[in-house]
Amino acid sequence: MPTTFAPGPVRVRVPATSANLGPGFDALGLALGRYDDVTAEVTGDGVRVVVTGEGAGELPADDRHLVVTAMRATFDVLGAQPAGLALECVNRIPQARGLGSSSAAIVAGVLAARALVADGGRRLDDGAVLRLAAELEGHPDNVAPCLLGGFTIAWTEPTGARAVSLPVAPAVRPTVFVPAERGLTSVARAALPATVPHADAASNAGRAALLVHALTTDPALLLPATVDRLHQDQRAPGMPDTARLVAELRGAGVAAVVSGAGPTVLALSDVPAGFEAGTDWRRWELPTDVSGARVFRGRL
């Protein structure tokens, strides 16, 4: 069947995310109320990308841009490539900080491409969107909350990624501490050992299960529920300031964890009044996003 591209632009709003949440390595994620907006339109030829906000002047403005890469992959799945694309990216999620910027770009690209094909929703349903986004990202823990919103549990089957979203207890009020320094997921993963002791795996399984209860029902249990023995200590030498801040917050009774691969720190319980992380950290109190990625017709 011939592919018809939808007229006019589409806009996709995608939330920041935090993965792992302590013990839920590569499985648990949380959508946060800070957003990137991507406006995309099919054009006659060439690729033009305009970026404002986070990453402006640094990110590529051509086919190398991650949103474009995700769009091209999606158009391949949908069976046609447009001659040209014009993108406007308003970025509020900082790159390489552990807040899901790459997942946001991938999800935005997949959803924008689907929306720009006249029957894209029929050709690529929501389950297929998750599977494709997870395949492009390499793991589903960030793309799942970005797509679905809320607190997500993601897993991978032979057919691809799957996920469910659960409501977060109203008392959970996330705070993120974002450093000036950047981190790379590939570097953080390289710090992890190939195998882990059985006792550590068992400990994390129990804490991850408890975290589901704490986030959805009983936030008073968030501090013990966020104990991790699989990845945070192993990555600490590569980001000592992050490890220090996590330790200080937990010492003050705050359920603090490394956000994703870091170096951002996520606090899931209230931070005491007067607590100072230092001048090198941006502090944002962010609501939990409950809607996930949204698609609109037209521009901002």
VEXDREN-2710 file (C-alpha; in Angstrom, 1 decimal):
% VEXDREN-2710
k/r/px/py/pz
1/MET/0.0/0.0/0.0
2/PRO/1.4/3.4/-0.9
3/THR/2.5/5.6/1.9
4/THR/0.8/9.0/2.3
5/PHE/2.5/11.6/4.6
6/ALA/0.4/13.7/6.8
7/PRO/0.3/17.4/5.9
8/GLY/1.7/20.0/8.2
9/PRO/3.9/19.6/11.3
10/VAL/3.4/17.4/14.3
11/ARG/4.7/18.1/17.8
12/VAL/5.8/15.5/20.4
13/ARG/6.3/16.4/24.0
14/VAL/8.5/13.8/25.9
15/PRO/9.3/13.7/29.6
16/ALA/12.6/13.3/31.4
17/THR/13.0/9.9/33.1
18/SER/15.1/8.3/35.8
19/ALA/15.9/4.6/35.5
20/ASN/17.0/2.0/38.0
21/LEU/15.8/3.9/41.1
22/GLY/18.4/2.1/43.1
23/PRO/17.8/-1.7/43.1
24/GLY/15.7/-1.9/39.9
25/PHE/18.6/-2.1/37.5
26/ASP/17.5/-2.1/33.8
27/ALA/13.9/-2.7/34.9
28/LEU/12.4/0.2/36.9
29/GLY/11.8/3.8/35.7
30/LEU/10.0/7.0/36.6
31/ALA/8.7/9.7/34.3
32/LEU/9.5/13.3/35.6
33/GLY/7.8/16.6/34.8
34/ARG/10.5/18.2/32.7
35/TYR/10.1/18.1/28.9
36/ASP/11.6/18.2/25.5
37/ASP/9.4/19.4/22.6
38/VAL/10.1/18.2/19.1
39/THR/8.2/19.7/16.1
40/ALA/8.7/17.7/12.8
41/GLU/7.5/18.2/9.3
42/VAL/8.0/16.4/6.0
43/THR/9.7/18.7/3.4
44/GLY/10.8/18.4/-0.2
45/ASP/14.4/17.6/0.4
46/GLY/17.3/17.6/2.9
47/VAL/17.3/17.6/6.7
48/ARG/17.3/20.7/8.8
49/VAL/17.4/20.6/12.6
50/VAL/17.2/23.6/14.9
51/VAL/18.0/23.1/18.5
52/THR/17.3/25.6/21.3
53/GLY/17.9/25.1/25.1
54/GLU/20.0/22.2/26.3
55/GLY/22.5/21.1/23.7
56/ALA/22.1/24.1/21.5
57/GLY/25.2/24.6/19.4
58/GLU/26.5/21.2/20.4
59/LEU/24.1/18.6/18.9
60/PRO/24.3/17.8/15.2
61/ALA/21.8/19.6/12.9
62/ASP/21.6/16.9/10.2
63/ASP/20.9/13.2/9.8
64/ARG/23.3/12.4/12.8
65/HIS/20.8/14.0/15.2
66/LEU/19.3/11.2/17.3
67/VAL/15.7/12.3/16.7
68/VAL/16.3/12.0/13.0
69/THR/18.0/8.7/13.3
70/ALA/14.9/7.4/15.2
71/MET/12.6/8.9/12.6
72/ARG/14.5/7.2/9.8
73/ALA/14.4/3.8/11.5
74/THR/10.6/4.2/12.0
75/PHE/10.0/5.3/8.5
76/ASP/11.8/2.1/7.4
77/VAL/9.4/0.1/9.5
78/LEU/6.5/2.0/8.0
79/GLY/7.7/1.3/4.5
80/ALA/8.7/4.7/3.1
81/GLN/11.2/7.5/3.6
82/PRO/10.2/11.2/3.0
83/ALA/12.5/13.2/0.8
84/GLY/13.2/15.7/3.5
85/LEU/12.6/16.6/7.2
86/ALA/12.5/19.8/9.2
87/LEU/12.9/19.6/13.0
88/GLU/12.7/22.1/15.8
89/CYS/13.9/20.8/19.1
90/VAL/13.2/22.7/22.3
91/ASN/15.3/20.8/24.9
92/ARG/14.9/21.1/28.6
93/ILE/16.3/17.7/29.5
94/PRO/20.1/18.0/29.9
95/GLN/22.2/15.5/27.9
96/ALA/24.4/12.8/29.4
97/ARG/23.2/13.4/33.0
98/GLY/21.1/10.3/33.7
99/LEU/17.8/11.9/33.0
100/GLY/16.9/9.9/29.8
101/SER/17.7/12.5/27.2
102/SER/18.6/9.9/24.6
103/SER/15.4/7.9/25.3
104/ALA/13.4/11.1/25.0
105/ALA/15.0/11.8/21.6
106/ILE/14.3/8.3/20.4
107/VAL/10.7/8.2/21.6
108/ALA/10.1/11.7/20.1
109/GLY/11.5/10.5/16.8
110/VAL/9.5/7.2/16.7
111/LEU/6.2/9.0/17.6
112/ALA/6.8/11.9/15.2
113/ALA/7.5/9.6/12.3
114/ARG/4.4/7.5/13.1
115/ALA/2.3/10.7/13.3
116/LEU/3.6/11.9/9.9
117/VAL/2.4/8.8/8.1
118/ALA/-1.3/9.0/7.4
119/ASP/-2.1/5.5/8.7
120/GLY/1.0/5.2/11.0
121/GLY/-1.1/4.3/14.0
122/ARG/-2.5/1.3/12.2
123/ARG/0.9/0.2/10.9
124/LEU/2.7/0.7/14.2
125/ASP/0.7/0.2/17.4
126/ASP/1.8/1.3/20.8
127/GLY/3.3/-2.1/21.7
128/ALA/5.4/-1.9/18.5
129/VAL/6.5/1.6/19.4
130/LEU/7.8/0.4/22.7
131/ARG/9.6/-2.5/21.1
132/LEU/11.2/-0.3/18.4
133/ALA/12.2/2.4/20.9
134/ALA/13.8/-0.1/23.2
135/GLU/15.6/-1.7/20.3
136/LEU/17.1/1.6/19.3
137/GLU/18.0/2.5/22.8
138/GLY/19.4/-0.9/23.8
139/HIS/17.2/-1.4/26.9
140/PRO/13.7/-0.4/27.9
141/ASP/14.1/1.1/31.4
142/ASN/14.0/4.7/30.2
143/VAL/11.9/4.5/27.0
144/ALA/9.1/2.8/29.0
145/PRO/8.4/5.7/31.4
146/CYS/9.0/8.2/28.6
147/LEU/6.2/6.5/26.6
148/LEU/3.8/5.5/29.3
149/GLY/4.4/8.0/32.1
150/GLY/4.3/7.2/35.8
151/PHE/6.3/4.4/37.5
152/THR/7.1/1.7/35.0
153/ILE/8.3/-1.9/35.2
154/ALA/9.9/-3.1/32.0
155/TRP/11.1/-6.4/30.8
156/THR/12.2/-8.1/27.6
157/GLU/10.7/-11.2/26.0
158/PRO/11.9/-13.0/22.8
159/THR/9.5/-10.8/20.9
160/GLY/10.9/-7.6/22.4
161/ALA/10.3/-5.1/25.2
162/ARG/7.2/-4.9/27.3
163/ALA/6.2/-2.6/30.2
164/VAL/3.5/-1.7/32.6
165/SER/2.9/1.6/34.3
166/LEU/1.7/2.0/37.9
167/PRO/0.4/5.1/39.7
168/VAL/2.8/6.8/42.1
169/ALA/1.7/7.6/45.6
170/PRO/0.9/11.3/45.9
171/ALA/3.4/11.8/48.8
172/VAL/6.3/11.0/46.5
173/ARG/7.8/14.3/45.4
174/PRO/11.0/13.7/43.4
175/THR/14.0/16.1/43.6
176/VAL/16.9/15.9/41.2
177/PHE/20.4/17.3/41.7
178/VAL/22.0/17.8/38.3
179/PRO/25.8/18.4/38.2
180/ALA/27.7/20.4/35.6
181/GLU/29.8/17.4/34.7
182/ARG/28.5/14.8/32.2
183/GLY/28.6/11.1/32.1
184/LEU/28.2/8.4/29.5
185/THR/26.1/5.3/29.9
186/SER/28.6/3.3/28.0
187/VAL/31.4/4.3/30.4
188/ALA/29.1/3.6/33.4
189/ARG/28.2/0.1/32.1
190/ALA/31.9/-0.7/31.5
191/ALA/32.5/-0.3/35.2
192/LEU/30.1/-3.2/36.1
193/PRO/31.5/-6.7/36.7
194/ALA/30.4/-9.5/34.4
195/THR/29.0/-11.5/37.3
196/VAL/27.6/-10.7/40.8
197/PRO/27.4/-12.6/44.0
198/HIS/24.2/-14.5/44.6
199/ALA/23.6/-12.7/47.9
200/ASP/23.8/-9.3/46.1
201/ALA/21.3/-10.4/43.4
202/ALA/18.9/-11.8/46.1
203/SER/19.2/-8.6/48.0
204/ASN/18.3/-6.4/45.0
205/ALA/15.4/-8.6/44.1
206/GLY/13.9/-8.1/47.5
207/ARG/14.5/-4.4/47.6
208/ALA/13.2/-3.9/44.0
209/ALA/10.0/-5.7/45.0
210/LEU/9.7/-3.6/48.1
211/LEU/10.3/-0.4/46.0
212/VAL/7.2/-1.2/44.0
213/HIS/5.1/-1.2/47.2
214/ALA/6.9/1.9/48.6
215/LEU/6.4/4.0/45.4
216/THR/2.8/3.1/44.9
217/THR/1.5/2.6/48.4
218/ASP/3.8/3.3/51.3
219/PRO/6.5/6.0/50.7
220/ALA/7.6/5.6/54.4
221/LEU/9.5/2.5/53.2
222/LEU/11.4/4.3/50.4
223/LEU/14.7/4.5/52.3
224/PRO/15.1/0.8/52.8
225/ALA/13.5/0.1/49.4
226/THR/16.2/2.0/47.5
227/VAL/19.2/0.1/48.8
228/ASP/21.3/-1.2/45.9
229/ARG/24.2/-3.7/45.7
230/LEU/24.5/-4.3/42.0
231/HIS/25.7/-1.0/40.3
232/GLN/26.0/2.1/42.4
233/ASP/29.0/1.3/44.5
234/GLN/30.7/-0.2/41.4
235/ARG/30.2/3.0/39.5
236/ALA/31.1/5.3/42.4
237/PRO/34.9/5.7/41.6
238/GLY/33.9/7.2/38.2
239/MET/31.7/9.8/39.8
240/PRO/32.8/10.5/43.3
241/ASP/30.8/13.7/43.8
242/THR/27.6/11.8/42.9
243/ALA/28.5/9.1/45.4
244/ARG/29.2/11.6/48.1
245/LEU/25.9/13.4/47.6
246/VAL/23.9/10.1/47.6
247/ALA/25.7/9.2/50.9
248/GLU/25.0/12.6/52.4
249/LEU/21.3/12.5/51.5
250/ARG/20.8/8.9/52.7
251/GLY/22.6/9.8/55.9
252/ALA/20.0/12.5/56.4
253/GLY/17.2/10.0/55.9
254/VAL/16.5/10.8/52.3
255/ALA/15.8/8.0/49.8
256/ALA/18.5/9.1/47.3
257/VAL/19.9/7.1/44.4
258/VAL/21.9/7.6/41.3
259/SER/19.6/8.6/38.5
260/GLY/20.1/6.1/35.6
261/ALA/23.8/5.8/34.9
262/GLY/24.4/9.2/36.6
263/PRO/25.8/11.6/37.4
264/THR/22.5/13.2/38.5
265/VAL/21.2/12.3/41.9
266/LEU/17.5/11.5/42.4
267/ALA/15.8/12.0/45.8
268/LEU/12.5/10.2/46.1
269/SER/11.6/11.5/49.6
270/ASP/11.6/15.0/51.0
271/VAL/15.0/16.7/51.3
272/PRO/15.4/18.5/54.6
273/ALA/15.1/22.3/54.6
274/GLY/18.4/23.9/54.4
275/PHE/20.2/21.0/52.8
276/GLU/22.8/22.3/50.4
277/ALA/24.3/20.1/47.7
278/GLY/26.9/22.8/46.7
279/THR/27.2/25.4/44.0
280/ASP/28.0/22.9/41.2
281/TRP/24.6/21.3/41.3
282/ARG/21.3/22.5/39.9
283/ARG/18.4/21.4/42.1
284/TRP/15.0/20.8/40.5
285/GLU/11.8/19.7/42.3
286/LEU/9.9/17.8/39.6
287/PRO/6.4/16.3/39.7
288/THR/5.9/12.8/38.5
289/ASP/4.7/12.8/34.9
290/VAL/1.6/10.7/34.6
291/SER/0.8/11.1/30.9
292/GLY/4.0/10.0/29.1
293/ALA/4.8/11.2/25.6
294/ARG/2.1/13.2/23.9
295/VAL/1.6/14.0/20.2
296/PHE/-0.1/17.2/18.9
297/ARG/-0.9/18.6/15.5
298/GLY/0.7/21.9/14.7
299/ARG/3.4/23.9/16.4
300/LEU/3.9/25.3/19.8
END
